[in-house]
Amino acid sequence: MSQSFSHRRHHYAAALFALLASTAHADTLTNAISRGQVNLDFRPRYEFMSQVNKNDANAFTVQTLLGLESKPVAGISADLQFINVAGIVNQYNSLKNDKTAYSLIPDPEETNVNQAYLQYAGIPGLRLRAGRQEINLDDERFVGAVGFRQTPQSFDAVSVQDEALPDLTLYGAYIWRIKNILNENVPSRTFLSEVSWTPSPLLHAQAFGYGYGNQAHSAIPGAAACFLAGNAQVCNSTTLGVRVQGAIPLGDALHLPYDLSYAKQLPYDSGSAAVNAQYYHLGAGLALPELWLHADYMVMGTNSQGSYGFQTPLATKHAFNGWAEVFLTTPPKGLRSLYCTLGGKLMGTQLTAIYYDFQANRGGAQYGHELDLSATRSFSKHWGAGVQYADYRRISYGVNTEGAWIFVTAKF
């Protein structure tokens, strides 16, 4: 009888311990969520786009981002962010609304999960993430979240960043799915790797390797293209490169920023043998605290046949080669961009003007030129607004394209 009672006592004790442990875990989880941070962002935007042979497009859309970041527990935290893009004025071609008579504005209506990942940062300098996440590497020339569009680009991925050693950053990621700016899911087998060394403001050096592998069985709207005929994998590529940038002081307030980059692109994961091109970028300027001038020469090369131009399938493309977005896909004969940027601050407003001259890399044909203008201002840590304009004038490539944007940003 005593043995039976003793057995039951041990059983009850084990059950009580399990109950207390589960309650403790529940309390820890509740505490992590209740003491987390909620973020709410709004971006209402009016956009006008005019392209030859299309009806002028008018779009008034509102982007809403609702996020929850939990309090870390043993170095582990969770991030969840929902997105809604609502169309108030829908006189535009979003590539998903069948309004093909209008000029293109790729901001479709959607409601979805923009980010959802677990993060471990319990070791100083180390950060691990698993799940849907935005990835922005450096100036986003090769990998970015395309923050300009109302639907950002995010990645279902595992990523690791290590900053344990002074001045040195290691980054790596594997991406199995891409949620693009059209809210389409592109199955992927993509690798990202990068090593950065920043010993001083004078020098930031990096070496990188990116392997882009589209795994779709048929074409997906918004997926990277390259003008080659074939299946969805024909544009798959690997890109290896180096970059050096920094700012050299020329006085107490005057600096000389510089940027030098080189990359080579070859086929990867069933990519076409025609994928063979080089990229380089040379840039320098003069910068004062309230005024700066910068000149850049960027070449996205082509193969020996002139059938494939260097592509940046994961980049924030809107930021490069003109806001009119004529060159989101590099032409087969490549692209040379010579551009000058003048910027400054006037009464708290940031003003920018960029002028581009575009040519073919192979043959040197004049493609066209573009003028981009921007005025943005932050009124507080919560509110901001901006007006932007782009005008591309065709010589031998694309069509005359004119665009304008008026937007407000609110962050809480």
QUIQUI-V278851 format. One record per residue. N is the residue number from 0. RES is the residue in one letter. OMEGA is omega in whole degrees, -180 to 180 (none if undefined). NEAR is the number of other ideal C-beta (glycine too) atoms within 8 Angstrom. Layout:
n->N res->RES omega->OMEGA near->NEAR
n->N res->RES omega->OMEGA near->NEAR
This chain:
n->0 res->M omega->180 near->4
n->1 res->S omega->179 near->5
n->2 res->Q omega->178 near->6
n->3 res->S omega->179 near->7
n->4 res->F omega->179 near->8
n->5 res->S omega->179 near->8
n->6 res->H omega->179 near->8
n->7 res->R omega->-180 near->8
n->8 res->R omega->178 near->8
n->9 res->H omega->179 near->8
n->10 res->H omega->180 near->8
n->11 res->Y omega->179 near->8
n->12 res->A omega->179 near->8
n->13 res->A omega->179 near->8
n->14 res->A omega->179 near->8
n->15 res->L omega->178 near->8
n->16 res->F omega->179 near->8
n->17 res->A omega->179 near->8
n->18 res->L omega->179 near->8
n->19 res->L omega->180 near->8
n->20 res->A omega->180 near->8
n->21 res->S omega->178 near->8
n->22 res->T omega->179 near->8
n->23 res->A omega->178 near->8
n->24 res->H omega->179 near->8
n->25 res->A omega->178 near->8
n->26 res->D omega->179 near->8
n->27 res->T omega->179 near->9
n->28 res->L omega->178 near->9
n->29 res->T omega->179 near->8
n->30 res->N omega->180 near->10
n->31 res->A omega->-179 near->14
n->32 res->I omega->-175 near->10
n->33 res->S omega->180 near->6
n->34 res->R omega->177 near->6
n->35 res->G omega->-177 near->10
n->36 res->Q omega->177 near->5
n->37 res->V omega->179 near->8
n->38 res->N omega->178 near->12
n->39 res->L omega->-180 near->10
n->40 res->D omega->173 near->12
n->41 res->F omega->172 near->10
n->42 res->R omega->170 near->11
n->43 res->P omega->-176 near->10
n->44 res->R omega->170 near->14
n->45 res->Y omega->179 near->11
n->46 res->E omega->176 near->15
n->47 res->F omega->178 near->12
n->48 res->M omega->180 near->14
n->49 res->S omega->178 near->10
n->50 res->Q omega->-178 near->10
n->51 res->V omega->179 near->7
n->52 res->N omega->176 near->4
n->53 res->K omega->172 near->12
n->54 res->N omega->177 near->7
n->55 res->D omega->-178 near->9
n->56 res->A omega->174 near->16
n->57 res->N omega->-179 near->10
n->58 res->A omega->170 near->17
n->59 res->F omega->-177 near->11
n->60 res->T omega->179 near->14
n->61 res->V omega->175 near->11
n->62 res->Q omega->176 near->14
n->63 res->T omega->177 near->11
n->64 res->L omega->178 near->11
n->65 res->L omega->-175 near->9
n->66 res->G omega->175 near->13
n->67 res->L omega->177 near->12
n->68 res->E omega->-177 near->10
n->69 res->S omega->173 near->11
n->70 res->K omega->-179 near->9
n->71 res->P omega->174 near->10
n->72 res->V omega->-177 near->11
n->73 res->A omega->179 near->5
n->74 res->G omega->-178 near->9
n->75 res->I omega->177 near->10
n->76 res->S omega->180 near->13
n->77 res->A omega->177 near->10
n->78 res->D omega->178 near->13
n->79 res->L omega->-178 near->9
n->80 res->Q omega->177 near->13
n->81 res->F omega->178 near->11
n->82 res->I omega->171 near->14
n->83 res->N omega->173 near->8
n->84 res->V omega->-178 near->15
n->85 res->A omega->178 near->8
n->86 res->G omega->179 near->10
n->87 res->I omega->173 near->7
n->88 res->V omega->-170 near->8
n->89 res->N omega->178 near->8
n->90 res->Q omega->-178 near->9
n->91 res->Y omega->177 near->16
n->92 res->N omega->-180 near->13
n->93 res->S omega->-172 near->13
n->94 res->L omega->179 near->10
n->95 res->K omega->-177 near->8
n->96 res->N omega->176 near->10
n->97 res->D omega->178 near->4
n->98 res->K omega->-172 near->10
n->99 res->T omega->178 near->5
n->100 res->A omega->-178 near->6
n->101 res->Y omega->173 near->13
n->102 res->S omega->-171 near->13
n->103 res->L omega->168 near->11
n->104 res->I omega->-172 near->12
n->105 res->P omega->178 near->10
n->106 res->D omega->-179 near->14
n->107 res->P omega->174 near->12
n->108 res->E omega->180 near->8
n->109 res->E omega->168 near->9
n->110 res->T omega->-173 near->6
n->111 res->N omega->172 near->8
n->112 res->V omega->-179 near->9
n->113 res->N omega->177 near->12
n->114 res->Q omega->176 near->13
n->115 res->A omega->-176 near->8
n->116 res->Y omega->170 near->11
n->117 res->L omega->-179 near->9
n->118 res->Q omega->173 near->11
n->119 res->Y omega->179 near->9
n->120 res->A omega->-176 near->10
n->121 res->G omega->177 near->8
n->122 res->I omega->-178 near->7
n->123 res->P omega->178 near->4
n->124 res->G omega->-177 near->7
n->125 res->L omega->177 near->13
n->126 res->R omega->176 near->9
n->127 res->L omega->176 near->10
n->128 res->R omega->176 near->12
n->129 res->A omega->-180 near->8
n->130 res->G omega->-178 near->10
n->131 res->R omega->-173 near->12
n->132 res->Q omega->169 near->12
n->133 res->E omega->179 near->10
n->134 res->I omega->177 near->13
n->135 res->N omega->180 near->9
n->136 res->L omega->176 near->11
n->137 res->D omega->-179 near->10
n->138 res->D omega->177 near->4
n->139 res->E omega->179 near->12
n->140 res->R omega->-179 near->11
n->141 res->F omega->-180 near->14
n->142 res->V omega->-180 near->10
n->143 res->G omega->-177 near->15
n->144 res->A omega->178 near->11
n->145 res->V omega->-175 near->11
n->146 res->G omega->179 near->7
n->147 res->F omega->-178 near->6
n->148 res->R omega->-179 near->11
n->149 res->Q omega->171 near->8
n->150 res->T omega->178 near->14
n->151 res->P omega->172 near->11
n->152 res->Q omega->177 near->15
n->153 res->S omega->-169 near->13
n->154 res->F omega->168 near->14
n->155 res->D omega->-166 near->10
n->156 res->A omega->165 near->14
n->157 res->V omega->-178 near->8
n->158 res->S omega->178 near->14
n->159 res->V omega->176 near->12
n->160 res->Q omega->-176 near->9
n->161 res->D omega->177 near->11
n->162 res->E omega->-176 near->9
n->163 res->A omega->-179 near->7
n->164 res->L omega->-179 near->7
n->165 res->P omega->174 near->3
n->166 res->D omega->-175 near->6
n->167 res->L omega->177 near->9
n->168 res->T omega->176 near->11
n->169 res->L omega->-180 near->11
n->170 res->Y omega->175 near->14
n->171 res->G omega->180 near->10
n->172 res->A omega->169 near->13
n->173 res->Y omega->-175 near->10
n->174 res->I omega->179 near->13
n->175 res->W omega->176 near->9
n->176 res->R omega->179 near->10
n->177 res->I omega->171 near->13
n->178 res->K omega->-170 near->14
n->179 res->N omega->-174 near->12
n->180 res->I omega->175 near->11
n->181 res->L omega->-179 near->12
n->182 res->N omega->175 near->10
n->183 res->E omega->178 near->10
n->184 res->N omega->-179 near->7
n->185 res->V omega->177 near->14
n->186 res->P omega->-168 near->9
n->187 res->S omega->167 near->12
n->188 res->R omega->-170 near->10
n->189 res->T omega->178 near->14
n->190 res->F omega->175 near->11
n->191 res->L omega->175 near->17
n->192 res->S omega->-175 near->10
n->193 res->E omega->174 near->14
n->194 res->V omega->-178 near->11
n->195 res->S omega->179 near->12
n->196 res->W omega->-177 near->11
n->197 res->T omega->-179 near->9
n->198 res->P omega->-180 near->6
n->199 res->S omega->175 near->6
n->200 res->P omega->179 near->5
n->201 res->L omega->-171 near->7
n->202 res->L omega->168 near->11
n->203 res->H omega->-177 near->10
n->204 res->A omega->179 near->10
n->205 res->Q omega->171 near->11
n->206 res->A omega->-174 near->8
n->207 res->F omega->174 near->16
n->208 res->G omega->-178 near->12
n->209 res->Y omega->175 near->13
n->210 res->G omega->-179 near->13
n->211 res->Y omega->-180 near->15
n->212 res->G omega->175 near->12
n->213 res->N omega->-177 near->14
n->214 res->Q omega->-179 near->9
n->215 res->A omega->178 near->10
n->216 res->H omega->178 near->3
n->217 res->S omega->-176 near->5
n->218 res->A omega->178 near->6
n->219 res->I omega->180 near->11
n->220 res->P omega->178 near->8
n->221 res->G omega->178 near->10
n->222 res->A omega->-177 near->12
n->223 res->A omega->179 near->10
n->224 res->A omega->-179 near->6
n->225 res->C omega->178 near->12
n->226 res->F omega->175 near->9
n->227 res->L omega->178 near->11
n->228 res->A omega->178 near->3
n->229 res->G omega->-176 near->6
n->230 res->N omega->-176 near->5
n->231 res->A omega->-178 near->11
n->232 res->Q omega->-171 near->12
n->233 res->V omega->-178 near->12
n->234 res->C omega->-179 near->15
n->235 res->N omega->-173 near->13
n->236 res->S omega->169 near->14
n->237 res->T omega->-177 near->12
n->238 res->T omega->178 near->14
n->239 res->L omega->-176 near->8
n->240 res->G omega->178 near->13
n->241 res->V omega->178 near->10
n->242 res->R omega->176 near->13
n->243 res->V omega->178 near->11
n->244 res->Q omega->179 near->9
n->245 res->G omega->180 near->11
n->246 res->A omega->-178 near->10
n->247 res->I omega->179 near->9
n->248 res->P omega->177 near->7
n->249 res->L omega->-179 near->7
n->250 res->G omega->-179 near->5
n->251 res->D omega->-175 near->3
n->252 res->A omega->-175 near->6
n->253 res->L omega->178 near->10
n->254 res->H omega->175 near->10
n->255 res->L omega->176 near->12
n->256 res->P omega->179 near->14
n->257 res->Y omega->-178 near->12
n->258 res->D omega->180 near->12
n->259 res->L omega->-178 near->10
n->260 res->S omega->173 near->12
n->261 res->Y omega->177 near->11
n->262 res->A omega->177 near->14
n->263 res->K omega->-177 near->10
n->264 res->Q omega->-179 near->13
n->265 res->L omega->-179 near->10
n->266 res->P omega->-180 near->12
n->267 res->Y omega->172 near->11
n->268 res->D omega->179 near->8
n->269 res->S omega->175 near->8
n->270 res->G omega->-178 near->13
n->271 res->S omega->175 near->10
n->272 res->A omega->178 near->5
n->273 res->A omega->179 near->10
n->274 res->V omega->-178 near->17
n->275 res->N omega->-175 near->10
n->276 res->A omega->180 near->14
n->277 res->Q omega->178 near->10
n->278 res->Y omega->168 near->16
n->279 res->Y omega->-175 near->10
n->280 res->H omega->176 near->13
n->281 res->L omega->-179 near->9
n->282 res->G omega->177 near->13
n->283 res->A omega->-179 near->9
n->284 res->G omega->176 near->12
n->285 res->L omega->-175 near->9
n->286 res->A omega->168 near->12
n->287 res->L omega->-179 near->8
n->288 res->P omega->-176 near->4
n->289 res->E omega->-176 near->5
n->290 res->L omega->178 near->9
n->291 res->W omega->178 near->12
n->292 res->L omega->-176 near->11
n->293 res->H omega->176 near->12
n->294 res->A omega->-177 near->11
n->295 res->D omega->173 near->13
n->296 res->Y omega->-176 near->10
n->297 res->M omega->-180 near->15
n->298 res->V omega->171 near->13
n->299 res->M omega->-168 near->15
n->300 res->G omega->-178 near->11
n->301 res->T omega->176 near->13
n->302 res->N omega->-175 near->10
n->303 res->S omega->178 near->4
n->304 res->Q omega->-176 near->6
n->305 res->G omega->-177 near->10
n->306 res->S omega->-178 near->9
n->307 res->Y omega->176 near->14
n->308 res->G omega->-180 near->17
n->309 res->F omega->-176 near->13
n->310 res->Q omega->174 near->12
n->311 res->T omega->-169 near->11
n->312 res->P omega->-177 near->9
n->313 res->L omega->-172 near->12
n->314 res->A omega->164 near->11
n->315 res->T omega->-168 near->14
n->316 res->K omega->-178 near->10
n->317 res->H omega->-176 near->10
n->318 res->A omega->-174 near->8
n->319 res->F omega->176 near->11
n->320 res->N omega->170 near->10
n->321 res->G omega->-179 near->13
n->322 res->W omega->176 near->9
n->323 res->A omega->173 near->12
n->324 res->E omega->177 near->10
n->325 res->V omega->-173 near->12
n->326 res->F omega->175 near->12
n->327 res->L omega->172 near->6
n->328 res->T omega->-177 near->10
n->329 res->T omega->178 near->11
n->330 res->P omega->-179 near->12
n->331 res->P omega->-180 near->9
n->332 res->K omega->177 near->11
n->333 res->G omega->-175 near->17
n->334 res->L omega->170 near->16
n->335 res->R omega->180 near->13
n->336 res->S omega->172 near->15
n->337 res->L omega->-175 near->10
n->338 res->Y omega->180 near->11
n->339 res->C omega->-179 near->10
n->340 res->T omega->174 near->13
n->341 res->L omega->-178 near->9
n->342 res->G omega->178 near->11
n->343 res->G omega->177 near->9
n->344 res->K omega->179 near->9
n->345 res->L omega->179 near->6
n->346 res->M omega->177 near->4
n->347 res->G omega->-179 near->6
n->348 res->T omega->179 near->9
n->349 res->Q omega->-178 near->10
n->350 res->L omega->-179 near->10
n->351 res->T omega->173 near->11
n->352 res->A omega->-180 near->11
n->353 res->I omega->176 near->11
n->354 res->Y omega->-178 near->10
n->355 res->Y omega->166 near->13
n->356 res->D omega->-174 near->8
n->357 res->F omega->176 near->15
n->358 res->Q omega->172 near->11
n->359 res->A omega->177 near->13
n->360 res->N omega->178 near->12
n->361 res->R omega->180 near->8
n->362 res->G omega->175 near->6
n->363 res->G omega->-180 near->7
n->364 res->A omega->177 near->9
n->365 res->Q omega->179 near->8
n->366 res->Y omega->-176 near->13
n->367 res->G omega->178 near->13
n->368 res->H omega->-174 near->10
n->369 res->E omega->174 near->16
n->370 res->L omega->177 near->10
n->371 res->D omega->-180 near->16
n->372 res->L omega->-178 near->9
n->373 res->S omega->172 near->12
n->374 res->A omega->-179 near->11
n->375 res->T omega->-179 near->11
n->376 res->R omega->172 near->10
n->377 res->S omega->-179 near->8
n->378 res->F omega->178 near->6
n->379 res->S omega->177 near->5
n->380 res->K omega->-179 near->4
n->381 res->H omega->-169 near->6
n->382 res->W omega->175 near->9
n->383 res->G omega->180 near->10
n->384 res->A omega->180 near->10
n->385 res->G omega->174 near->12
n->386 res->V omega->-180 near->10
n->387 res->Q omega->-176 near->12
n->388 res->Y omega->177 near->10
n->389 res->A omega->-180 near->15
n->390 res->D omega->176 near->11
n->391 res->Y omega->179 near->14
n->392 res->R omega->-176 near->8
n->393 res->R omega->167 near->11
n->394 res->I omega->179 near->8
n->395 res->S omega->-178 near->7
n->396 res->Y omega->179 near->11
n->397 res->G omega->178 near->9
n->398 res->V omega->174 near->7
n->399 res->N omega->-175 near->8
n->400 res->T omega->180 near->16
n->401 res->E omega->-179 near->11
n->402 res->G omega->178 near->14
n->403 res->A omega->-178 near->10
n->404 res->W omega->172 near->12
n->405 res->I omega->-174 near->7
n->406 res->F omega->174 near->10
n->407 res->V omega->176 near->10
n->408 res->T omega->177 near->11
n->409 res->A omega->-178 near->10
n->410 res->K omega->-179 near->8
n->411 res->F omega->none near->6
